[in-house]
Amino acid sequence: MRSFTSARRNPSLFFAGLWVPREVMAPALRDIGDWTPLSAAVRALQNSMGGAFPSAQSLLVMAGYAVIFGFLAVRYFRWE
């Protein structure tokens, strides 16, 4: 189980720019990272800490993931 968690988390951290700065990534990798929830959250927090309102893209990406996975949780989660 531990290796599955690492395999899922590590690419997310990479695309968010937490290991390698986004400025030095290839444009294709930056484009992929723009649509991951962790990258959107990092950009939104950076904008907020800088005194600016988070971009609409960041907010929409996070809201989209919340809606999709919220729907899947309601649909498939059972206590039994």
PLY file of the C-alpha trace (Angstrom):
ply
format ascii 1.0
element vertex 80
property float x
property float y
property float z
element edge 79
property int vertex1
property int vertex2
end_header
0.00 0.00 0.00
2.86 2.35 0.80
4.37 2.04 -2.69
1.00 2.78 -4.29
0.70 5.96 -2.25
4.20 7.07 -3.24
3.59 6.29 -6.91
0.45 8.41 -6.84
1.85 11.30 -4.80
5.26 11.77 -6.40
4.08 12.79 -9.90
1.64 15.20 -8.32
4.45 16.85 -6.35
6.60 17.01 -9.47
3.94 18.65 -11.65
3.10 21.13 -8.90
6.65 22.44 -9.06
7.56 21.41 -5.53
10.70 19.49 -6.57
11.71 21.34 -9.72
10.73 24.98 -10.28
8.05 25.30 -12.94
10.15 27.88 -14.76
12.76 25.27 -15.72
10.24 22.60 -16.78
9.56 21.90 -20.42
6.44 23.67 -21.72
4.61 20.34 -22.15
5.21 19.44 -18.50
4.03 22.87 -17.39
0.85 22.44 -19.43
0.17 19.06 -17.79
0.86 20.55 -14.38
-1.62 23.37 -14.98
-4.46 20.85 -14.82
-3.48 18.96 -11.67
-5.22 19.84 -8.39
-2.05 20.23 -6.34
-0.48 22.55 -8.89
-3.66 24.65 -8.97
-3.67 24.83 -5.17
0.01 25.84 -5.05
-0.55 28.61 -7.62
-3.65 29.84 -5.79
-1.79 29.97 -2.47
1.19 31.73 -4.05
-1.10 34.35 -5.58
-2.93 34.81 -2.29
0.28 35.18 -0.30
1.49 37.70 -2.88
-1.58 39.86 -2.32
-3.41 38.94 -5.54
-6.64 37.02 -6.02
-6.10 33.44 -7.27
-6.53 32.96 -11.02
-9.83 31.70 -12.37
-8.08 28.68 -13.89
-6.70 27.59 -10.52
-10.07 27.94 -8.84
-11.90 26.15 -11.66
-9.43 23.25 -11.67
-9.83 22.75 -7.92
-13.61 23.09 -8.13
-13.75 20.64 -11.04
-11.80 17.99 -9.16
-13.97 18.55 -6.07
-17.17 18.11 -8.07
-15.97 15.03 -9.95
-14.55 13.21 -6.94
-17.41 14.36 -4.72
-19.87 12.81 -7.17
-17.83 9.59 -7.30
-17.71 9.43 -3.50
-21.47 9.87 -3.18
-22.09 7.37 -5.95
-19.77 4.55 -4.90
-19.05 4.88 -1.18
-21.01 2.53 1.06
-20.63 1.96 4.81
-21.33 -1.78 4.54
0 1
1 2
2 3
3 4
4 5
5 6
6 7
7 8
8 9
9 10
10 11
11 12
12 13
13 14
14 15
15 16
16 17
17 18
18 19
19 20
20 21
21 22
22 23
23 24
24 25
25 26
26 27
27 28
28 29
29 30
30 31
31 32
32 33
33 34
34 35
35 36
36 37
37 38
38 39
39 40
40 41
41 42
42 43
43 44
44 45
45 46
46 47
47 48
48 49
49 50
50 51
51 52
52 53
53 54
54 55
55 56
56 57
57 58
58 59
59 60
60 61
61 62
62 63
63 64
64 65
65 66
66 67
67 68
68 69
69 70
70 71
71 72
72 73
73 74
74 75
75 76
76 77
77 78
78 79
